[in-house]
Amino acid sequence: MIPKPLSKVLYTAEATVQGGRAGHGRTADGRLDVELSVPEEMGGQGGPGTNPEQLFAVGYAACFQSALLGVARGHSLMPATP
């Protein structure tokens, strides 16, 4: 079966970074505004900022958990919450 193409864009996010992995990132709406630091384990100086891998991990985890919760609801299950 050939999948149907998306008929409309649901959401678009925009962000800019200055200084690369050791710089500063900000979303267009200003809700995310972070200093970026390269971890020592990756040859950087460490520092107080986050890194792209951490940002990706949080986004992935949020989407994955939401998918699991949706499946649970579809099966009339009540997932435990911490």
PDB file with SEQRES, HELIX, SHEET and CRYST1 records, atoms N, CA, C and O in Angstrom:
SEQRES   1 A   82  MET ILE PRO LYS PRO LEU SER LYS VAL LEU TYR THR ALA          
SEQRES   2 A   82  GLU ALA THR VAL GLN GLY GLY ARG ALA GLY HIS GLY ARG          
SEQRES   3 A   82  THR ALA ASP GLY ARG LEU ASP VAL GLU LEU SER VAL PRO          
SEQRES   4 A   82  GLU GLU MET GLY GLY GLN GLY GLY PRO GLY THR ASN PRO          
SEQRES   5 A   82  GLU GLN LEU PHE ALA VAL GLY TYR ALA ALA CYS PHE GLN          
SEQRES   6 A   82  SER ALA LEU LEU GLY VAL ALA ARG GLY HIS SER LEU MET          
SEQRES   7 A   82  PRO ALA THR PRO                                              
HELIX    1 AA1 GLY A   20  ALA A   22  5                                   3    
HELIX    2 AA2 GLU A   40  MET A   42  5                                   3    
HELIX    3 AA3 PRO A   52  GLY A   74  1                                  23    
SHEET    1 AA1 3 ALA A  15  GLN A  18  0                                        
SHEET    2 AA1 3 HIS A  24  THR A  27 -1                                        
SHEET    3 AA1 3 ASP A  33  GLU A  35 -1                                        
CRYST1    1.000    1.000    1.000  90.00  90.00  90.00 P 1           1          
ATOM      1  N   MET A   1       0.834  -1.172   0.000  1.00  0.00           N  
ATOM      2  CA  MET A   1       0.000   0.000   0.000  1.00  0.00           C  
ATOM      3  C   MET A   1       0.888   1.247   0.000  1.00  0.00           C  
ATOM      4  O   MET A   1       1.843   1.340   0.772  1.00  0.00           O  
ATOM      5  N   ILE A   2       0.569   2.183  -0.855  1.00  0.00           N  
ATOM      6  CA  ILE A   2       1.315   3.435  -0.934  1.00  0.00           C  
ATOM      7  C   ILE A   2       0.747   4.409   0.098  1.00  0.00           C  
ATOM      8  O   ILE A   2      -0.454   4.679   0.108  1.00  0.00           O  
ATOM      9  N   PRO A   3       1.630   4.945   0.981  1.00  0.00           N  
ATOM     10  CA  PRO A   3       1.120   5.873   1.999  1.00  0.00           C  
ATOM     11  C   PRO A   3       0.621   7.166   1.374  1.00  0.00           C  
ATOM     12  O   PRO A   3       1.136   7.631   0.357  1.00  0.00           O  
ATOM     13  N   LYS A   4      -0.383   7.726   2.003  1.00  0.00           N  
ATOM     14  CA  LYS A   4      -0.944   8.995   1.561  1.00  0.00           C  
ATOM     15  C   LYS A   4      -0.008  10.140   1.973  1.00  0.00           C  
ATOM     16  O   LYS A   4       0.484  10.154   3.101  1.00  0.00           O  
ATOM     17  N   PRO A   5       0.239  11.087   1.084  1.00  0.00           N  
ATOM     18  CA  PRO A   5       1.093  12.214   1.469  1.00  0.00           C  
ATOM     19  C   PRO A   5       0.399  13.088   2.514  1.00  0.00           C  
ATOM     20  O   PRO A   5      -0.829  13.161   2.564  1.00  0.00           O  
ATOM     21  N   LEU A   6       1.204  13.745   3.343  1.00  0.00           N  
ATOM     22  CA  LEU A   6       0.633  14.648   4.332  1.00  0.00           C  
ATOM     23  C   LEU A   6      -0.110  15.770   3.621  1.00  0.00           C  
ATOM     24  O   LEU A   6       0.369  16.315   2.627  1.00  0.00           O  
ATOM     25  N   SER A   7      -1.275  16.105   4.136  1.00  0.00           N  
ATOM     26  CA  SER A   7      -2.080  17.133   3.482  1.00  0.00           C  
ATOM     27  C   SER A   7      -1.814  18.525   4.035  1.00  0.00           C  
ATOM     28  O   SER A   7      -2.118  19.523   3.382  1.00  0.00           O  
ATOM     29  N   LYS A   8      -1.244  18.598   5.244  1.00  0.00           N  
ATOM     30  CA  LYS A   8      -0.945  19.914   5.792  1.00  0.00           C  
ATOM     31  C   LYS A   8       0.178  19.809   6.818  1.00  0.00           C  
ATOM     32  O   LYS A   8       0.388  18.756   7.420  1.00  0.00           O  
ATOM     33  N   VAL A   9       0.883  20.890   7.005  1.00  0.00           N  
ATOM     34  CA  VAL A   9       1.936  20.955   8.000  1.00  0.00           C  
ATOM     35  C   VAL A   9       1.281  21.241   9.348  1.00  0.00           C  
ATOM     36  O   VAL A   9       0.510  22.192   9.476  1.00  0.00           O  
ATOM     37  N   LEU A  10       1.583  20.423  10.351  1.00  0.00           N  
ATOM     38  CA  LEU A  10       0.973  20.595  11.662  1.00  0.00           C  
ATOM     39  C   LEU A  10       1.747  21.574  12.539  1.00  0.00           C  
ATOM     40  O   LEU A  10       1.152  22.322  13.313  1.00  0.00           O  
ATOM     41  N   TYR A  11       3.061  21.569  12.418  1.00  0.00           N  
ATOM     42  CA  TYR A  11       3.868  22.413  13.297  1.00  0.00           C  
ATOM     43  C   TYR A  11       5.255  22.574  12.690  1.00  0.00           C  
ATOM     44  O   TYR A  11       5.802  21.631  12.119  1.00  0.00           O  
ATOM     45  N   THR A  12       5.811  23.747  12.813  1.00  0.00           N  
ATOM     46  CA  THR A  12       7.172  24.012  12.352  1.00  0.00           C  
ATOM     47  C   THR A  12       7.932  24.692  13.477  1.00  0.00           C  
ATOM     48  O   THR A  12       7.438  25.644  14.079  1.00  0.00           O  
ATOM     49  N   ALA A  13       9.126  24.207  13.760  1.00  0.00           N  
ATOM     50  CA  ALA A  13       9.974  24.819  14.778  1.00  0.00           C  
ATOM     51  C   ALA A  13      11.192  25.422  14.097  1.00  0.00           C  
ATOM     52  O   ALA A  13      11.719  24.864  13.134  1.00  0.00           O  
ATOM     53  N   GLU A  14      11.632  26.561  14.604  1.00  0.00           N  
ATOM     54  CA  GLU A  14      12.821  27.212  14.060  1.00  0.00           C  
ATOM     55  C   GLU A  14      13.760  27.561  15.206  1.00  0.00           C  
ATOM     56  O   GLU A  14      13.322  27.991  16.273  1.00  0.00           O  
ATOM     57  N   ALA A  15      15.047  27.372  14.975  1.00  0.00           N  
ATOM     58  CA  ALA A  15      16.047  27.722  15.975  1.00  0.00           C  
ATOM     59  C   ALA A  15      17.313  28.196  15.271  1.00  0.00           C  
ATOM     60  O   ALA A  15      17.585  27.820  14.130  1.00  0.00           O  
ATOM     61  N   THR A  16      18.067  29.014  15.962  1.00  0.00           N  
ATOM     62  CA  THR A  16      19.356  29.463  15.444  1.00  0.00           C  
ATOM     63  C   THR A  16      20.429  29.197  16.493  1.00  0.00           C  
ATOM     64  O   THR A  16      20.169  29.224  17.696  1.00  0.00           O  
ATOM     65  N   VAL A  17      21.630  28.942  16.012  1.00  0.00           N  
ATOM     66  CA  VAL A  17      22.782  28.726  16.881  1.00  0.00           C  
ATOM     67  C   VAL A  17      23.914  29.606  16.390  1.00  0.00           C  
ATOM     68  O   VAL A  17      24.156  29.718  15.188  1.00  0.00           O  
ATOM     69  N   GLN A  18      24.599  30.224  17.328  1.00  0.00           N  
ATOM     70  CA  GLN A  18      25.801  30.985  17.012  1.00  0.00           C  
ATOM     71  C   GLN A  18      26.941  30.382  17.811  1.00  0.00           C  
ATOM     72  O   GLN A  18      26.809  30.182  19.019  1.00  0.00           O  
ATOM     73  N   GLY A  19      28.043  30.091  17.168  1.00  0.00           N  
ATOM     74  CA  GLY A  19      29.207  29.542  17.853  1.00  0.00           C  
ATOM     75  C   GLY A  19      29.271  28.030  17.860  1.00  0.00           C  
ATOM     76  O   GLY A  19      30.130  27.457  18.529  1.00  0.00           O  
ATOM     77  N   GLY A  20      28.392  27.374  17.139  1.00  0.00           N  
ATOM     78  CA  GLY A  20      28.435  25.913  17.038  1.00  0.00           C  
ATOM     79  C   GLY A  20      28.197  25.213  18.357  1.00  0.00           C  
ATOM     80  O   GLY A  20      27.393  25.669  19.171  1.00  0.00           O  
ATOM     81  N   ARG A  21      28.894  24.101  18.575  1.00  0.00           N  
ATOM     82  CA  ARG A  21      28.684  23.258  19.755  1.00  0.00           C  
ATOM     83  C   ARG A  21      29.087  23.946  21.051  1.00  0.00           C  
ATOM     84  O   ARG A  21      28.662  23.523  22.126  1.00  0.00           O  
ATOM     85  N   ALA A  22      29.894  24.990  20.973  1.00  0.00           N  
ATOM     86  CA  ALA A  22      30.308  25.718  22.175  1.00  0.00           C  
ATOM     87  C   ALA A  22      29.749  27.137  22.127  1.00  0.00           C  
ATOM     88  O   ALA A  22      30.416  28.087  22.537  1.00  0.00           O  
ATOM     89  N   GLY A  23      28.533  27.277  21.631  1.00  0.00           N  
ATOM     90  CA  GLY A  23      27.945  28.595  21.446  1.00  0.00           C  
ATOM     91  C   GLY A  23      26.663  28.801  22.230  1.00  0.00           C  
ATOM     92  O   GLY A  23      26.562  28.487  23.415  1.00  0.00           O  
ATOM     93  N   HIS A  24      25.698  29.337  21.521  1.00  0.00           N  
ATOM     94  CA  HIS A  24      24.419  29.688  22.133  1.00  0.00           C  
ATOM     95  C   HIS A  24      23.315  29.340  21.142  1.00  0.00           C  
ATOM     96  O   HIS A  24      23.446  29.610  19.948  1.00  0.00           O  
ATOM     97  N   GLY A  25      22.221  28.740  21.631  1.00  0.00           N  
ATOM     98  CA  GLY A  25      21.092  28.399  20.779  1.00  0.00           C  
ATOM     99  C   GLY A  25      19.805  28.994  21.309  1.00  0.00           C  
ATOM    100  O   GLY A  25      19.614  29.127  22.518  1.00  0.00           O  
ATOM    101  N   ARG A  26      18.920  29.351  20.385  1.00  0.00           N  
ATOM    102  CA  ARG A  26      17.649  29.964  20.773  1.00  0.00           C  
ATOM    103  C   ARG A  26      16.589  29.631  19.730  1.00  0.00           C  
ATOM    104  O   ARG A  26      16.844  29.687  18.527  1.00  0.00           O  
ATOM    105  N   THR A  27      15.395  29.284  20.210  1.00  0.00           N  
ATOM    106  CA  THR A  27      14.290  29.058  19.282  1.00  0.00           C  
ATOM    107  C   THR A  27      13.684  30.400  18.889  1.00  0.00           C  
ATOM    108  O   THR A  27      13.832  31.391  19.604  1.00  0.00           O  
ATOM    109  N   ALA A  28      13.007  30.424  17.759  1.00  0.00           N  
ATOM    110  CA  ALA A  28      12.426  31.663  17.240  1.00  0.00           C  
ATOM    111  C   ALA A  28      11.409  32.269  18.207  1.00  0.00           C  
ATOM    112  O   ALA A  28      11.262  33.489  18.268  1.00  0.00           O  
ATOM    113  N   ASP A  29      10.710  31.423  18.959  1.00  0.00           N  
ATOM    114  CA  ASP A  29       9.716  31.945  19.899  1.00  0.00           C  
ATOM    115  C   ASP A  29      10.314  32.300  21.264  1.00  0.00           C  
ATOM    116  O   ASP A  29       9.607  32.823  22.125  1.00  0.00           O  
ATOM    117  N   GLY A  30      11.609  32.021  21.472  1.00  0.00           N  
ATOM    118  CA  GLY A  30      12.287  32.370  22.703  1.00  0.00           C  
ATOM    119  C   GLY A  30      12.036  31.432  23.870  1.00  0.00           C  
ATOM    120  O   GLY A  30      12.538  31.669  24.969  1.00  0.00           O  
ATOM    121  N   ARG A  31      11.275  30.382  23.657  1.00  0.00           N  
ATOM    122  CA  ARG A  31      10.965  29.464  24.769  1.00  0.00           C  
ATOM    123  C   ARG A  31      12.161  28.620  25.179  1.00  0.00           C  
ATOM    124  O   ARG A  31      12.249  28.184  26.327  1.00  0.00           O  
ATOM    125  N   LEU A  32      13.070  28.389  24.263  1.00  0.00           N  
ATOM    126  CA  LEU A  32      14.297  27.656  24.575  1.00  0.00           C  
ATOM    127  C   LEU A  32      15.461  28.575  24.261  1.00  0.00           C  
ATOM    128  O   LEU A  32      15.607  29.038  23.130  1.00  0.00           O  
ATOM    129  N   ASP A  33      16.280  28.837  25.249  1.00  0.00           N  
ATOM    130  CA  ASP A  33      17.410  29.753  25.120  1.00  0.00           C  
ATOM    131  C   ASP A  33      18.538  29.150  25.943  1.00  0.00           C  
ATOM    132  O   ASP A  33      18.533  29.261  27.169  1.00  0.00           O  
ATOM    133  N   VAL A  34      19.510  28.509  25.285  1.00  0.00           N  
ATOM    134  CA  VAL A  34      20.516  27.734  26.001  1.00  0.00           C  
ATOM    135  C   VAL A  34      21.943  28.055  25.581  1.00  0.00           C  
ATOM    136  O   VAL A  34      22.235  28.355  24.423  1.00  0.00           O  
ATOM    137  N   GLU A  35      22.814  27.977  26.577  1.00  0.00           N  
ATOM    138  CA  GLU A  35      24.246  28.004  26.317  1.00  0.00           C  
ATOM    139  C   GLU A  35      24.668  26.579  26.003  1.00  0.00           C  
ATOM    140  O   GLU A  35      24.180  25.633  26.622  1.00  0.00           O  
ATOM    141  N   LEU A  36      25.562  26.423  25.053  1.00  0.00           N  
ATOM    142  CA  LEU A  36      26.027  25.110  24.641  1.00  0.00           C  
ATOM    143  C   LEU A  36      27.488  24.927  25.042  1.00  0.00           C  
ATOM    144  O   LEU A  36      28.296  25.847  24.908  1.00  0.00           O  
ATOM    145  N   SER A  37      27.818  23.746  25.530  1.00  0.00           N  
ATOM    146  CA  SER A  37      29.186  23.408  25.912  1.00  0.00           C  
ATOM    147  C   SER A  37      29.526  22.029  25.368  1.00  0.00           C  
ATOM    148  O   SER A  37      28.684  21.131  25.340  1.00  0.00           O  
ATOM    149  N   VAL A  38      30.773  21.875  24.935  1.00  0.00           N  
ATOM    150  CA  VAL A  38      31.242  20.572  24.469  1.00  0.00           C  
ATOM    151  C   VAL A  38      31.739  19.801  25.698  1.00  0.00           C  
ATOM    152  O   VAL A  38      32.581  20.307  26.440  1.00  0.00           O  
ATOM    153  N   PRO A  39      31.224  18.576  25.921  1.00  0.00           N  
ATOM    154  CA  PRO A  39      31.664  17.796  27.078  1.00  0.00           C  
ATOM    155  C   PRO A  39      33.158  17.459  27.006  1.00  0.00           C  
ATOM    156  O   PRO A  39      33.723  17.313  25.922  1.00  0.00           O  
ATOM    157  N   GLU A  40      33.775  17.342  28.162  1.00  0.00           N  
ATOM    158  CA  GLU A  40      35.193  16.969  28.215  1.00  0.00           C  
ATOM    159  C   GLU A  40      35.426  15.633  27.527  1.00  0.00           C  
ATOM    160  O   GLU A  40      36.459  15.427  26.891  1.00  0.00           O  
ATOM    161  N   GLU A  41      34.447  14.710  27.657  1.00  0.00           N  
ATOM    162  CA  GLU A  41      34.577  13.380  27.045  1.00  0.00           C  
ATOM    163  C   GLU A  41      34.671  13.455  25.525  1.00  0.00           C  
ATOM    164  O   GLU A  41      35.119  12.508  24.879  1.00  0.00           O  
ATOM    165  N   MET A  42      34.250  14.580  24.958  1.00  0.00           N  
ATOM    166  CA  MET A  42      34.303  14.761  23.507  1.00  0.00           C  
ATOM    167  C   MET A  42      35.398  15.752  23.119  1.00  0.00           C  
ATOM    168  O   MET A  42      35.399  16.284  22.009  1.00  0.00           O  
ATOM    169  N   GLY A  43      36.338  15.996  24.051  1.00  0.00           N  
ATOM    170  CA  GLY A  43      37.460  16.873  23.749  1.00  0.00           C  
ATOM    171  C   GLY A  43      37.202  18.332  24.035  1.00  0.00           C  
ATOM    172  O   GLY A  43      38.032  19.178  23.701  1.00  0.00           O  
ATOM    173  N   GLY A  44      36.070  18.655  24.648  1.00  0.00           N  
ATOM    174  CA  GLY A  44      35.740  20.036  24.952  1.00  0.00           C  
ATOM    175  C   GLY A  44      36.206  20.441  26.336  1.00  0.00           C  
ATOM    176  O   GLY A  44      36.877  19.682  27.036  1.00  0.00           O  
ATOM    177  N   GLN A  45      35.842  21.640  26.710  1.00  0.00           N  
ATOM    178  CA  GLN A  45      36.226  22.169  28.011  1.00  0.00           C  
ATOM    179  C   GLN A  45      35.154  21.920  29.069  1.00  0.00           C  
ATOM    180  O   GLN A  45      35.283  22.400  30.196  1.00  0.00           O  
ATOM    181  N   GLY A  46      34.126  21.198  28.738  1.00  0.00           N  
ATOM    182  CA  GLY A  46      33.030  20.997  29.688  1.00  0.00           C  
ATOM    183  C   GLY A  46      32.218  22.280  29.732  1.00  0.00           C  
ATOM    184  O   GLY A  46      31.755  22.756  28.696  1.00  0.00           O  
ATOM    185  N   GLY A  47      32.046  22.823  30.873  1.00  0.00           N  
ATOM    186  CA  GLY A  47      31.314  24.077  30.983  1.00  0.00           C  
ATOM    187  C   GLY A  47      29.900  23.859  31.446  1.00  0.00           C  
ATOM    188  O   GLY A  47      29.429  22.724  31.528  1.00  0.00           O  
ATOM    189  N   PRO A  48      29.216  24.951  31.751  1.00  0.00           N  
ATOM    190  CA  PRO A  48      27.885  24.872  32.340  1.00  0.00           C  
ATOM    191  C   PRO A  48      26.763  24.590  31.341  1.00  0.00           C  
ATOM    192  O   PRO A  48      25.648  24.263  31.748  1.00  0.00           O  
ATOM    193  N   GLY A  49      27.035  24.708  30.058  1.00  0.00           N  
ATOM    194  CA  GLY A  49      25.972  24.550  29.065  1.00  0.00           C  
ATOM    195  C   GLY A  49      25.615  23.108  28.785  1.00  0.00           C  
ATOM    196  O   GLY A  49      26.319  22.182  29.185  1.00  0.00           O  
ATOM    197  N   THR A  50      24.509  22.940  28.090  1.00  0.00           N  
ATOM    198  CA  THR A  50      24.085  21.616  27.646  1.00  0.00           C  
ATOM    199  C   THR A  50      24.752  21.330  26.299  1.00  0.00           C  
ATOM    200  O   THR A  50      25.514  22.153  25.791  1.00  0.00           O  
ATOM    201  N   ASN A  51      24.464  20.172  25.729  1.00  0.00           N  
ATOM    202  CA  ASN A  51      25.007  19.857  24.407  1.00  0.00           C  
ATOM    203  C   ASN A  51      23.904  19.266  23.539  1.00  0.00           C  
ATOM    204  O   ASN A  51      22.872  18.843  24.059  1.00  0.00           O  
ATOM    205  N   PRO A  52      24.105  19.230  22.230  1.00  0.00           N  
ATOM    206  CA  PRO A  52      23.054  18.748  21.334  1.00  0.00           C  
ATOM    207  C   PRO A  52      22.583  17.331  21.644  1.00  0.00           C  
ATOM    208  O   PRO A  52      21.411  17.013  21.442  1.00  0.00           O  
ATOM    209  N   GLU A  53      23.481  16.476  22.131  1.00  0.00           N  
ATOM    210  CA  GLU A  53      23.076  15.108  22.452  1.00  0.00           C  
ATOM    211  C   GLU A  53      22.075  15.095  23.603  1.00  0.00           C  
ATOM    212  O   GLU A  53      21.125  14.312  23.590  1.00  0.00           O  
ATOM    213  N   GLN A  54      22.281  15.952  24.594  1.00  0.00           N  
ATOM    214  CA  GLN A  54      21.339  16.027  25.708  1.00  0.00           C  
ATOM    215  C   GLN A  54      19.987  16.553  25.240  1.00  0.00           C  
ATOM    216  O   GLN A  54      18.945  16.046  25.655  1.00  0.00           O  
ATOM    217  N   LEU A  55      20.000  17.555  24.387  1.00  0.00           N  
ATOM    218  CA  LEU A  55      18.742  18.104  23.870  1.00  0.00           C  
ATOM    219  C   LEU A  55      17.986  17.057  23.062  1.00  0.00           C  
ATOM    220  O   LEU A  55      16.768  16.930  23.182  1.00  0.00           O  
ATOM    221  N   PHE A  56      18.716  16.306  22.237  1.00  0.00           N  
ATOM    222  CA  PHE A  56      18.097  15.244  21.451  1.00  0.00           C  
ATOM    223  C   PHE A  56      17.510  14.176  22.367  1.00  0.00           C  
ATOM    224  O   PHE A  56      16.396  13.705  22.137  1.00  0.00           O  
ATOM    225  N   ALA A  57      18.261  13.787  23.415  1.00  0.00           N  
ATOM    226  CA  ALA A  57      17.796  12.748  24.334  1.00  0.00           C  
ATOM    227  C   ALA A  57      16.487  13.150  25.007  1.00  0.00           C  
ATOM    228  O   ALA A  57      15.581  12.326  25.135  1.00  0.00           O  
ATOM    229  N   VAL A  58      16.376  14.404  25.438  1.00  0.00           N  
ATOM    230  CA  VAL A  58      15.145  14.862  26.085  1.00  0.00           C  
ATOM    231  C   VAL A  58      13.979  14.851  25.095  1.00  0.00           C  
ATOM    232  O   VAL A  58      12.886  14.397  25.435  1.00  0.00           O  
ATOM    233  N   GLY A  59      14.199  15.341  23.888  1.00  0.00           N  
ATOM    234  CA  GLY A  59      13.138  15.353  22.884  1.00  0.00           C  
ATOM    235  C   GLY A  59      12.686  13.951  22.506  1.00  0.00           C  
ATOM    236  O   GLY A  59      11.489  13.685  22.393  1.00  0.00           O  
ATOM    237  N   TYR A  60      13.647  13.056  22.312  1.00  0.00           N  
ATOM    238  CA  TYR A  60      13.325  11.680  21.952  1.00  0.00           C  
ATOM    239  C   TYR A  60      12.543  11.007  23.085  1.00  0.00           C  
ATOM    240  O   TYR A  60      11.537  10.340  22.842  1.00  0.00           O  
ATOM    241  N   ALA A  61      13.014  11.189  24.323  1.00  0.00           N  
ATOM    242  CA  ALA A  61      12.341  10.573  25.465  1.00  0.00           C  
ATOM    243  C   ALA A  61      10.904  11.067  25.607  1.00  0.00           C  
ATOM    244  O   ALA A  61      10.002  10.281  25.897  1.00  0.00           O  
ATOM    245  N   ALA A  62      10.690  12.357  25.404  1.00  0.00           N  
ATOM    246  CA  ALA A  62       9.336  12.914  25.517  1.00  0.00           C  
ATOM    247  C   ALA A  62       8.414  12.321  24.450  1.00  0.00           C  
ATOM    248  O   ALA A  62       7.276  11.956  24.746  1.00  0.00           O  
ATOM    249  N   CYS A  63       8.896  12.226  23.227  1.00  0.00           N  
ATOM    250  CA  CYS A  63       8.077  11.662  22.144  1.00  0.00           C  
ATOM    251  C   CYS A  63       7.812  10.175  22.373  1.00  0.00           C  
ATOM    252  O   CYS A  63       6.696   9.702  22.157  1.00  0.00           O  
ATOM    253  N   PHE A  64       8.833   9.440  22.808  1.00  0.00           N  
ATOM    254  CA  PHE A  64       8.679   8.003  23.036  1.00  0.00           C  
ATOM    255  C   PHE A  64       7.672   7.746  24.158  1.00  0.00           C  
ATOM    256  O   PHE A  64       6.800   6.887  24.025  1.00  0.00           O  
ATOM    257  N   GLN A  65       7.791   8.486  25.260  1.00  0.00           N  
ATOM    258  CA  GLN A  65       6.848   8.294  26.357  1.00  0.00           C  
ATOM    259  C   GLN A  65       5.426   8.641  25.930  1.00  0.00           C  
ATOM    260  O   GLN A  65       4.483   7.942  26.300  1.00  0.00           O  
ATOM    261  N   SER A  66       5.264   9.698  25.166  1.00  0.00           N  
ATOM    262  CA  SER A  66       3.932  10.066  24.685  1.00  0.00           C  
ATOM    263  C   SER A  66       3.348   8.963  23.805  1.00  0.00           C  
ATOM    264  O   SER A  66       2.153   8.678  23.880  1.00  0.00           O  
ATOM    265  N   ALA A  67       4.175   8.347  22.979  1.00  0.00           N  
ATOM    266  CA  ALA A  67       3.705   7.241  22.141  1.00  0.00           C  
ATOM    267  C   ALA A  67       3.257   6.068  23.005  1.00  0.00           C  
ATOM    268  O   ALA A  67       2.209   5.475  22.751  1.00  0.00           O  
ATOM    269  N   LEU A  68       4.046   5.730  24.027  1.00  0.00           N  
ATOM    270  CA  LEU A  68       3.666   4.636  24.924  1.00  0.00           C  
ATOM    271  C   LEU A  68       2.372   4.939  25.663  1.00  0.00           C  
ATOM    272  O   LEU A  68       1.521   4.061  25.805  1.00  0.00           O  
ATOM    273  N   LEU A  69       2.213   6.165  26.132  1.00  0.00           N  
ATOM    274  CA  LEU A  69       0.983   6.551  26.820  1.00  0.00           C  
ATOM    275  C   LEU A  69      -0.222   6.465  25.884  1.00  0.00           C  
ATOM    276  O   LEU A  69      -1.307   6.059  26.301  1.00  0.00           O  
ATOM    277  N   GLY A  70      -0.032   6.847  24.622  1.00  0.00           N  
ATOM    278  CA  GLY A  70      -1.115   6.742  23.642  1.00  0.00           C  
ATOM    279  C   GLY A  70      -1.529   5.299  23.399  1.00  0.00           C  
ATOM    280  O   GLY A  70      -2.720   5.008  23.284  1.00  0.00           O  
ATOM    281  N   VAL A  71      -0.561   4.394  23.318  1.00  0.00           N  
ATOM    282  CA  VAL A  71      -0.855   2.970  23.140  1.00  0.00           C  
ATOM    283  C   VAL A  71      -1.584   2.448  24.381  1.00  0.00           C  
ATOM    284  O   VAL A  71      -2.549   1.694  24.266  1.00  0.00           O  
ATOM    285  N   ALA A  72      -1.122   2.850  25.558  1.00  0.00           N  
ATOM    286  CA  ALA A  72      -1.775   2.403  26.795  1.00  0.00           C  
ATOM    287  C   ALA A  72      -3.226   2.864  26.825  1.00  0.00           C  
ATOM    288  O   ALA A  72      -4.120   2.081  27.147  1.00  0.00           O  
ATOM    289  N   ARG A  73      -3.466   4.124  26.493  1.00  0.00           N  
ATOM    290  CA  ARG A  73      -4.845   4.636  26.462  1.00  0.00           C  
ATOM    291  C   ARG A  73      -5.686   3.858  25.457  1.00  0.00           C  
ATOM    292  O   ARG A  73      -6.854   3.571  25.715  1.00  0.00           O  
ATOM    293  N   GLY A  74      -5.101   3.517  24.322  1.00  0.00           N  
ATOM    294  CA  GLY A  74      -5.820   2.767  23.300  1.00  0.00           C  
ATOM    295  C   GLY A  74      -6.231   1.379  23.756  1.00  0.00           C  
ATOM    296  O   GLY A  74      -7.171   0.794  23.218  1.00  0.00           O  
ATOM    297  N   HIS A  75      -5.530   0.857  24.743  1.00  0.00           N  
ATOM    298  CA  HIS A  75      -5.852  -0.454  25.308  1.00  0.00           C  
ATOM    299  C   HIS A  75      -6.536  -0.331  26.667  1.00  0.00           C  
ATOM    300  O   HIS A  75      -6.609  -1.294  27.429  1.00  0.00           O  
ATOM    301  N   SER A  76      -7.028   0.853  26.952  1.00  0.00           N  
ATOM    302  CA  SER A  76      -7.711   1.144  28.219  1.00  0.00           C  
ATOM    303  C   SER A  76      -6.870   0.793  29.442  1.00  0.00           C  
ATOM    304  O   SER A  76      -7.389   0.315  30.450  1.00  0.00           O  
ATOM    305  N   LEU A  77      -5.567   1.037  29.340  1.00  0.00           N  
ATOM    306  CA  LEU A  77      -4.655   0.809  30.462  1.00  0.00           C  
ATOM    307  C   LEU A  77      -4.325   2.131  31.121  1.00  0.00           C  
ATOM    308  O   LEU A  77      -4.256   3.165  30.457  1.00  0.00           O  
ATOM    309  N   MET A  78      -4.123   2.096  32.413  1.00  0.00           N  
ATOM    310  CA  MET A  78      -3.740   3.284  33.157  1.00  0.00           C  
ATOM    311  C   MET A  78      -2.270   3.112  33.551  1.00  0.00           C  
ATOM    312  O   MET A  78      -1.969   2.372  34.487  1.00  0.00           O  
ATOM    313  N   PRO A  79      -1.354   3.782  32.852  1.00  0.00           N  
ATOM    314  CA  PRO A  79       0.064   3.611  33.184  1.00  0.00           C  
ATOM    315  C   PRO A  79       0.372   4.216  34.558  1.00  0.00           C  
ATOM    316  O   PRO A  79      -0.228   5.210  34.969  1.00  0.00           O  
ATOM    317  N   ALA A  80       1.318   3.590  35.250  1.00  0.00           N  
ATOM    318  CA  ALA A  80       1.750   4.103  36.549  1.00  0.00           C  
ATOM    319  C   ALA A  80       2.563   5.372  36.348  1.00  0.00           C  
ATOM    320  O   ALA A  80       3.297   5.501  35.368  1.00  0.00           O  
ATOM    321  N   THR A  81       2.430   6.293  37.265  1.00  0.00           N  
ATOM    322  CA  THR A  81       3.226   7.509  37.214  1.00  0.00           C  
ATOM    323  C   THR A  81       4.065   7.598  38.473  1.00  0.00           C  
ATOM    324  O   THR A  81       3.611   7.224  39.555  1.00  0.00           O  
ATOM    325  N   PRO A  82       5.288   8.093  38.337  1.00  0.00           N  
ATOM    326  CA  PRO A  82       6.169   8.178  39.516  1.00  0.00           C  
ATOM    327  C   PRO A  82       5.670   9.205  40.512  1.00  0.00           C  
ATOM    328  O   PRO A  82       6.290   9.404  41.557  1.00  0.00           O  
TER     329      PRO A  82                                                      
END                                                                             
